[in-house]
């Protein structure tokens, strides 16, 4: 019934209790975590947060922390000051610029698409020199920038993909977690998934994210007539060169290297069968040499009949 033990009403499981593992950390949580990373020599660390606002918010909670030594702080400050000199006087006093310069002096940085390009470059250089110990970044930091760290921390494993909130895909997790461990420096890379609620994420979600199959990349390269004509106008590249540089050719060569001949043969036979079916369907619409010959013969016969008709009319009119 509705009652629990001893007649106490049973507590209903609310949505917040069901998603306790999605809770965000407060200032005390983040202070404790960053101090732990520094104490256990797990810096430099990249902390991934899937919101620009959240990156700045968490970094702002650590205003009282200084992770650099006096010498490191001076070096970071001087480098930041020299970089800011390249900006105009108006831009040099922007709140964003002042905030970044103050943070990097303490060994803390942020990196997301909303920063000025010169500030992102500043943060990347200082991080590579180990003058930024903790970096709060969005997932774009893991895509095009080669900046490995000793440890990677996930603020959450949920993100908004432009349509809805969802858990990270296995490929996305691997891309970001792969930043943990610097080649030739660290023997082990550490990955931490934050859990500020009372319960960890569900086991099935973690299993799928950690061991699931990554999204398969398929080539969308299509050789069109316009592309062939344009390539014929270029002397430096031929049609064969264009095909060799396509991702489809790369996947084919990799499959050949793995001796995956049966799969390639089956795919080729399937493609040929599809082309044959398409040709049979379109054959009625095609105009060939026989059609032109038939048209020419019919037209010639029609002209001959018209000429004979005109002659007959002229002769009959004269009679």
C-alpha positions as CSV (number, residue, x, y, z in Angstrom):
1,X,0.0,0.0,0.0
2,X,1.0,3.6,0.5
3,X,2.5,3.1,4.0
4,X,6.1,2.1,4.7
5,X,7.4,0.3,7.8
6,X,5.7,1.4,11.1
7,X,3.0,3.2,9.2
8,X,5.4,5.9,7.8
9,X,4.3,6.9,4.3
10,X,6.6,5.6,1.6
11,X,8.8,8.3,0.0
12,X,8.1,8.7,-3.7
13,X,11.0,8.5,-6.1
14,X,11.2,11.9,-7.8
15,X,13.0,12.8,-11.0
16,X,15.8,14.6,-9.1
17,X,16.4,11.4,-7.1
18,X,16.5,9.3,-10.3
19,X,19.1,11.6,-11.9
20,X,21.2,12.2,-8.8
21,X,24.3,11.2,-10.7
22,X,23.7,14.3,-13.0
23,X,24.2,16.8,-10.2
24,X,26.8,19.5,-10.6
25,X,29.5,20.2,-8.0
26,X,29.6,23.2,-5.8
27,X,32.6,25.4,-4.8
28,X,33.7,23.1,-2.0
29,X,33.6,20.0,-4.3
30,X,35.8,21.7,-6.9
31,X,38.2,23.0,-4.4
32,X,38.7,19.6,-3.0
33,X,39.0,17.9,-6.4
34,X,41.6,20.4,-7.7
35,X,43.6,20.2,-4.5
36,X,43.6,16.4,-4.8
37,X,44.9,16.6,-8.4
38,X,47.7,18.9,-7.3
39,X,48.5,16.8,-4.2
40,X,48.6,13.5,-6.2
41,X,50.8,15.0,-8.9
42,X,48.1,14.5,-11.6
43,X,48.6,17.9,-13.2
44,X,48.5,19.2,-15.9
45,X,44.9,18.2,-16.0
46,X,42.1,19.0,-18.6
47,X,38.7,19.2,-17.1
48,X,36.0,18.9,-19.8
49,X,32.8,20.7,-19.3
50,X,30.3,20.9,-22.2
51,X,29.3,24.5,-21.6
52,X,31.3,27.7,-22.1
53,X,29.5,29.3,-19.2
54,X,30.2,26.3,-17.0
55,X,33.9,26.4,-17.7
56,X,34.1,30.0,-16.6
57,X,31.8,29.4,-13.6
58,X,33.9,26.6,-12.2
59,X,37.2,28.5,-12.9
60,X,35.7,31.4,-11.0
61,X,35.1,29.2,-8.0
62,X,38.9,28.7,-7.7
63,X,39.9,32.4,-7.2
64,X,41.6,31.6,-3.9
65,X,43.8,28.8,-5.4
66,X,47.3,29.3,-6.6
67,X,48.8,26.2,-8.3
68,X,52.0,27.8,-9.6
69,X,55.2,28.5,-7.7
70,X,56.3,32.1,-7.5
71,X,58.7,31.6,-10.4
72,X,56.1,29.9,-12.6
73,X,53.6,32.6,-11.8
74,X,56.0,35.3,-12.8
75,X,56.9,33.5,-16.1
76,X,53.2,33.0,-16.9
77,X,52.4,36.7,-16.1
78,X,55.2,38.0,-18.2
79,X,54.3,35.8,-21.2
80,X,50.6,36.9,-20.9
81,X,51.6,40.5,-20.7
82,X,53.8,40.3,-23.8
83,X,50.9,38.6,-25.7
84,X,48.4,41.2,-24.7
85,X,50.7,44.0,-26.0
86,X,49.7,42.8,-29.5
87,X,46.1,43.9,-28.9
88,X,44.9,47.4,-29.3
89,X,44.6,49.5,-26.1
90,X,40.8,49.1,-26.1
91,X,40.9,45.3,-26.5
92,X,43.7,44.9,-23.9
93,X,41.4,46.0,-21.1
94,X,38.4,43.8,-22.0
95,X,37.1,41.8,-19.0
96,X,37.8,38.5,-20.8
97,X,41.5,39.5,-21.4
98,X,42.0,40.7,-17.8
99,X,40.3,37.5,-16.5
100,X,42.5,35.2,-18.5
101,X,45.7,37.0,-17.5
102,X,44.8,36.8,-13.9
103,X,43.9,33.1,-14.1
104,X,47.0,31.9,-15.9
105,X,49.3,33.5,-13.3
106,X,47.7,31.1,-10.7
107,X,48.0,28.1,-13.0
108,X,44.4,27.9,-14.0
109,X,43.0,28.4,-17.5
110,X,39.9,28.1,-19.7
111,X,39.6,27.2,-23.3
112,X,36.4,27.4,-25.4
113,X,35.1,28.8,-28.7
114,X,34.1,32.1,-27.1
115,X,37.6,33.3,-26.4
116,X,39.6,35.6,-28.6
117,X,42.0,33.7,-30.8
118,X,45.0,35.2,-29.2
119,X,43.8,34.2,-25.8
120,X,43.2,30.6,-26.9
121,X,46.7,30.5,-28.3
122,X,48.1,32.0,-25.1
123,X,46.4,29.3,-23.0
124,X,47.6,26.5,-25.3
125,X,51.2,27.6,-25.1
126,X,51.2,28.0,-21.4
127,X,49.5,24.6,-21.0
128,X,52.1,22.9,-23.2
129,X,54.8,24.5,-21.0
130,X,53.1,23.2,-17.8
131,X,52.5,26.7,-16.6
132,X,48.7,26.0,-16.5
133,X,48.1,23.1,-14.1
134,X,44.3,22.9,-14.5
135,X,42.5,23.7,-17.7
136,X,38.7,23.9,-18.0
137,X,37.8,23.3,-21.6
138,X,34.9,22.3,-23.9
139,X,35.2,19.2,-26.1
140,X,36.6,21.3,-29.0
141,X,40.0,21.2,-27.2
142,X,40.2,17.5,-27.8
143,X,39.5,17.7,-31.5
144,X,42.2,19.8,-33.3
145,X,44.8,20.7,-30.7
146,X,47.5,18.2,-29.7
147,X,47.7,19.0,-26.0
148,X,48.1,15.8,-23.9
149,X,47.7,16.0,-20.2
150,X,48.6,13.7,-17.2
151,X,44.9,13.4,-16.3
152,X,41.5,14.1,-17.8
153,X,38.4,14.9,-15.7
154,X,34.8,14.8,-17.0
155,X,32.5,17.3,-15.2
156,X,29.6,15.3,-16.6
157,X,29.0,12.7,-19.2
158,X,25.9,14.4,-20.6
159,X,26.0,17.0,-23.4
160,X,23.6,18.9,-25.6
161,X,24.1,18.0,-29.2
162,X,22.0,20.9,-30.6
163,X,18.7,19.0,-30.4
164,X,18.6,17.3,-27.0
165,X,20.7,16.3,-24.0
166,X,22.3,12.8,-24.2
167,X,25.1,10.8,-22.9
168,X,28.5,10.8,-24.5
169,X,29.0,8.4,-27.4
170,X,31.9,5.9,-27.2
171,X,33.8,7.8,-29.9
172,X,33.4,11.1,-28.1
173,X,34.5,9.7,-24.8
174,X,37.6,8.0,-26.4
175,X,38.6,11.2,-28.2
176,X,38.6,13.2,-24.9
177,X,39.9,10.5,-22.6
178,X,42.7,9.9,-25.0
179,X,44.3,13.1,-23.9
180,X,45.2,11.5,-20.6
181,X,48.9,10.4,-20.6
182,X,51.7,12.2,-22.3
183,X,53.7,10.1,-24.6
184,X,57.3,9.5,-23.4
185,X,56.5,11.2,-20.1
186,X,53.7,9.4,-18.3
187,X,53.5,5.6,-18.0
188,X,49.8,5.8,-17.1
189,X,47.0,8.3,-18.0
190,X,44.3,9.0,-15.4
191,X,40.7,9.6,-16.3
192,X,38.2,10.8,-13.7
193,X,34.4,11.0,-14.1
194,X,32.9,13.3,-11.6
195,X,29.9,12.1,-9.5
196,X,28.7,14.8,-7.1
197,X,25.4,13.1,-6.4
198,X,24.6,10.3,-4.0
199,X,24.7,7.7,-6.8
200,X,27.1,7.0,-9.7
201,X,25.9,6.9,-13.3
202,X,23.9,3.7,-14.2
203,X,26.1,0.8,-15.1
204,X,24.7,0.3,-18.5
205,X,25.4,3.9,-19.5
206,X,29.0,3.6,-18.3
207,X,29.5,0.2,-20.0
208,X,28.2,1.5,-23.4
209,X,30.3,4.6,-23.2
210,X,33.5,2.8,-22.1
211,X,33.3,-0.3,-24.2
212,X,30.8,0.5,-26.9
213,X,31.7,0.6,-30.6
214,X,32.7,3.9,-32.0
215,X,30.7,5.5,-34.8
216,X,31.8,4.2,-38.2
217,X,33.0,6.8,-40.6
218,X,31.8,6.3,-44.2
219,X,33.1,8.3,-47.2
220,X,30.6,10.6,-48.9
221,X,33.0,11.2,-51.8
222,X,31.1,10.9,-55.2
223,X,32.8,11.4,-58.5
224,X,30.5,13.6,-60.7
225,X,30.8,14.7,-64.3
226,X,31.4,18.3,-63.3
227,X,34.2,17.2,-61.0
228,X,35.8,15.3,-63.9
229,X,35.6,18.2,-66.2
230,X,37.1,20.6,-63.6
231,X,39.9,18.1,-63.0
232,X,40.7,17.9,-66.7
233,X,41.4,21.7,-66.6
234,X,43.9,21.3,-63.8
235,X,47.4,20.1,-64.8
236,X,48.6,19.3,-61.3
237,X,45.9,16.7,-60.5
238,X,44.3,14.0,-62.4
239,X,41.1,12.1,-61.7
240,X,43.1,9.2,-60.4
241,X,44.9,11.4,-57.9
242,X,41.6,12.8,-56.6
243,X,40.3,9.2,-56.0
244,X,43.6,8.2,-54.3
245,X,43.2,11.1,-51.9
246,X,39.6,10.3,-50.9
247,X,38.7,8.7,-47.6
248,X,37.0,5.9,-49.4
249,X,40.2,4.9,-51.1
250,X,42.0,5.1,-47.7
251,X,39.4,2.7,-46.2
252,X,39.8,0.4,-49.1
253,X,43.6,0.2,-48.9
254,X,43.4,-0.3,-45.1
255,X,41.0,-3.2,-45.7
256,X,43.4,-4.7,-48.2
257,X,46.2,-4.4,-45.8
258,X,44.1,-6.3,-43.3
259,X,43.5,-9.1,-45.9
260,X,39.8,-8.4,-45.8
261,X,39.3,-9.6,-49.4
262,X,36.0,-11.5,-49.0
263,X,34.3,-8.4,-47.5
264,X,35.6,-6.2,-50.3
265,X,34.6,-8.7,-53.0
266,X,31.1,-9.0,-51.6
267,X,30.8,-5.2,-51.5
268,X,32.0,-4.9,-55.1
269,X,29.6,-7.6,-56.3
270,X,26.7,-5.8,-54.5
271,X,27.6,-2.5,-56.0
272,X,27.8,-4.0,-59.5
273,X,24.4,-5.7,-59.1
274,X,22.9,-2.4,-58.0
275,X,24.4,-0.6,-61.1
276,X,23.0,-3.3,-63.4
277,X,19.5,-2.9,-61.9
278,X,19.7,0.8,-62.2
279,X,20.9,0.5,-65.9
280,X,18.0,-1.8,-66.7
281,X,15.5,0.7,-65.2
282,X,17.0,3.7,-67.0
283,X,17.6,1.9,-70.3
284,X,14.2,2.9,-71.7
285,X,15.0,6.5,-71.2
286,X,18.4,6.4,-73.0
287,X,18.8,7.3,-76.7
288,X,21.3,5.1,-78.6
289,X,22.6,4.8,-82.1
290,X,19.7,2.5,-83.2
291,X,17.2,5.1,-82.0
292,X,19.0,7.8,-84.1
293,X,19.0,5.5,-87.2
294,X,15.3,4.8,-86.9
295,X,14.5,8.4,-86.5
296,X,16.6,9.3,-89.6
297,X,14.8,6.6,-91.7
298,X,11.4,7.7,-90.6
299,X,12.2,11.4,-91.3
300,X,13.5,10.5,-94.8
301,X,10.4,8.5,-95.6
302,X,8.2,11.3,-94.4
303,X,10.0,13.9,-96.5
304,X,9.7,11.6,-99.6
305,X,5.9,11.2,-99.0
306,X,5.5,14.9,-98.6
307,X,7.4,15.5,-101.9
308,X,5.2,13.0,-103.7
309,X,2.1,14.6,-102.2
310,X,3.1,18.0,-103.4
311,X,3.8,16.7,-106.9
312,X,0.5,14.9,-107.1
313,X,-1.4,18.1,-106.0
314,X,0.4,20.2,-108.5
315,X,-0.4,17.8,-111.4
316,X,-4.0,17.4,-110.4
317,X,-4.5,21.2,-110.1
318,X,-3.1,21.8,-113.6
319,X,-5.4,19.2,-115.2
